[in-house]
Amino acid sequence: MDTDAVGTRRYTVAEFAAELGRQLRTVFADDIYVEGEVSGLNRSARGHVYFDLIEPKASPDHPPAAQLPVALWSSNKVTVNKALRRAKVGRIEDGMRVRVRAAVDFYEAGGRLQLRMTGIDPTYTLAHLTLERDELRRRLLAEGLDQRQQVHSFPDAPLRIGLVTGEGSAAEADFMVGLEQSGLAWTVLVAHSLVQGPQAAEQIVAAIRRLERRRVELIAVVRGGGSRVDLAVFDSELVARAIAEARVPVITGIGHEVDASIADDVAHRSYKTPTACASSLVEAVAEVHGRAERSWSTIVAASEVRLTDAESELRAAAQRCGRDTRAMADRHDERLRAQAARAQREGVRATARASTVLRGRQASLGAAAATRLHEGELSTIRATGRVRRLADRPFGPAENQLETAAIRLAALDPRRALARGWSITSGPDGAVVRAASQLSPGDELHTLVADGRISSRVEGVTTSETEP
């Protein structure tokens, strides 16, 4: 370095770069804290991390007002990651607001100023996440977004479920195992999505929309536990609005350790874990299934009582009918005998009168006596015919009534249904079998048929479901 005639200092490029480095090291002799937003994060194969620390943009379409390159060497990364894990913040990601501790470096050969990161203040990141979440929650609740889902009635027995979760995640496994162990006939349509990172919000929204079009009864959004940064997507406005405005009930099972997310606030129902979310569905469907079983058992028992009562009533009616018929026959028989006796007496008296007249007028009225005798015989024949007709008349209706009652009794006999080929099958618990999904291989069955009872064992179960 030298000076000209007026005292202006003159540098070569190398001299000026060296001087600039010395000045920066003098002014920024100690580490400083710089706040900003992480952008363009890159993790190298050698364990170093590079990113730009930018001034937060006023609008997504505007470029940042300022930015500085940051380098986090692998030797310092252990300290930084330990501080983040202790605060349960998670790894540094794009879009994260951070306060980094750094030394100011000037790379002379490249003419590049950068911050060499040596530490981080995780409380700044946590405070910013909390502030953003609280402000968004206040605004969305003031808008009434937490009530949008409540207009949907929760299904009594939702068996066609839509699931939004990370592909191959523990959350997906926990949810599916919880449903499968119930033994109920679930249909689960899975829409995989990222559940953390910059692209996660848009993918979760797209997954919810796809499941709506597939006519599911409700949608479950589940994710396992994680740091505040890992779960930050469930505090995003985009995801909250997609859940609140869904056309079917949406439930969440997000593994928050302490605070509920905004997604939980606007969901129809929320649970702490994916397992708890699945358990709630199993309980709801099992309750409806149990009520149906109890109702069916009540119907069967009531039917058996009604059939028994009807059989008793028919038997009593048949007995009354038999007694009435016999009494009626006895009464008609008595009347018949009385009529026959009267007819006989009348015949005897008529014959005696005819004989008296005949003897008194035999000489003078021989021809007339013969005629009267003939008329007397005809009268006797007619009386005898009337007696016979009176004897036959009362028995006809009584026999018809008795025959009709016997036919009705036979038609209502429950054994006739079994004789026509009907049967009743019950499972190992005694409940009537109505669907194949009630049974498992090895279950013992009992079948009642017309001529006895059959015991059998299930070798296999096949159910049919129509997948749209």
Phi, psi and omega in degrees: 000139173217183181233155177270191185296332181263004176093007178285129181286141179239135183235150161277169179299315181295321179295315181294320179298318179294319179294318179299318178299318179296319180295316180297318179293332178285313182292318182248061182293329180253163176297152178234163173255134178231131181256141178181193182246136181286134180216143176064040183295138180217125177255122184276163179294339181272002176096358178276157179235133179234142174198167173259138173258112188248156171288128182308136184282143177291332180211148179302336182274348183267145174287158179295148180290333179199155176206151180225136175286144181231138175237128176245105181289154181301331180293330179267344185295327180299316179295317181296314182295324179297317179295322180291318179294320180299324180271359180059042179266324183098185182285160174292131180227160175303141178087352181284137174273124186226159169238105185260145171264132187206157170260147180271123179240147172236118182271102189295318184296328180258356181060041189233128175270136177211162175260127177263104188289132179238347181192181181208150176254095184293337180296330177296314180297315179298316181297320180292318178299317180295317181297314180296317181295315182296320180293318179294318179300315180301316182292317182289323178291324176297331178281349181083021183292335181286351180258353185297317182291336186288349177287343180272134175283133179287129183300142178295318181221076183285109180253344177255100191250139169260137183234125174250119182195173177285140182294130179068016184280160175296329179297317178297316180297315181298317181295312183293319179298319179301322178286314186296324182292344180287337182078006180273162187272078181275150166237114184244120176258117187260130173243103183285149183202154167296146180237014171198159180100172186298327183269358187295317184301312181295323180291322178296317178299315180296323179295318178299317180296320179297317182292325176302318182291341181267011171058048173281160180279329173202166181238133175250128176251115186231150175202146178286182181292168180177182180284172179299321180291320179300323184265006185299333182298332181278001171254011182275148180295324182299313180291319181300316181291323179297319179292312184297325186264005178298149184275357176230161178300138177241128176244152182238146173223079187250129189283054174291140178275327184233288188274149172279149179274170176294328175301321176296322183298322187263353180289160177296316175214149180228149180225158187286331185219161174300323179297316178296324178297313179295320181299323180296322178292319179299316180298318181297313182290320180297324179296315178295318179299318179296319178298320179296319179296317179296321179296317180296317179298321178296319180296315180298314181297317180296321179296318179297320178296316181296319179295318178298316179298318181295320179297318179296318180296320180294319179297317178297318179297320179295319178296316178298318180298318179297315179298316180297320181295316179296318179297319180295318179296320179298317180296317179294324179295319178296316179297322181296314180297321179296317179295321179295320179296318179297318181297320180295316179297318179299320180295317180297314181297319180295322179292319180296318180295320180295321180294319179298312179297320182296315181293322182292329185244023186300318185290312186272336185237041183304312182294319181292322180298318179300321179296314181296324179297319179297319179295324178296319178296320178297320179298319178297318179298317181294320179297318178298320178297319179296321180299316180296319179295320177296328180288326182280333190296310189291335187284333183302301180299321182297318179295322178296317180298317181296319180294319179298316180297321180294321179296316180297319180297318181291324181293327183270002180292119181302334182293338178294325178297319178293324180294334179280358177114357178288154176211162179233124182246131177240151181275188181296337179268003179089351181282145179295134181277118179247343182212151180296332182292349177285342192250158175227155178305137181097345181294142178269134182244151175231123185240124178266122177237185189297321188250015177162202186231134184244133175251139181212172181228142183283124176268329180196157181233130176235124176246156178240131178228144179260113179267120182293000000 
